[in-house]
Amino acid sequence: MDKSFAPLFAKKPSSWGLRGDPFLWQSMADYLQLQPLPDNTDEFITKIQKTFYYLTQHTMDEERFFKIEKFKHGGMSSGMIDPKFWRQNIMPLLLERFETLFK
C-alpha cells in the first residue's frame, strides 16, 4: 500500500480528553505523516501504540493520567494526557479512518 498516515490525522477530533491530548495528536501526526500505512489492522494498531509510547514514554494501557512537559502550554492541567481517552476515542477513530482507506 502506498498511502501514508497523513490523511488519518487531517481532521482533528471534535473533542479532547485532557489539555495535552491535542498536542500529542499533532506530534503523532507530524511523526507519522510521511510513513507508509501498514498492510493490515494488527500492524496499524501496533504502529499507533508504539508511536504513542515513543512520544510519551507511557503506554495506552495505563489507567492514570500523566503529564508530558513538552505538551504544557498554560493552565493547571496543561500537558496532561489521558490514555483511556486514547484507547476509547482516538484509537477507534483512527482505526475507522484506516479501514475506510482499504474500501
Secondary structure, 3 states (H helix, E strand, C coil): CCCECHHHHCCCCCCCCCCCHHHHHHHHHHHHCCCECCCCHHHHHHHHHHHHHHHHCCCCCCCCCEECHHHCCCCCCCCEECHHHHHHHHHHHHHHHHHHHCC
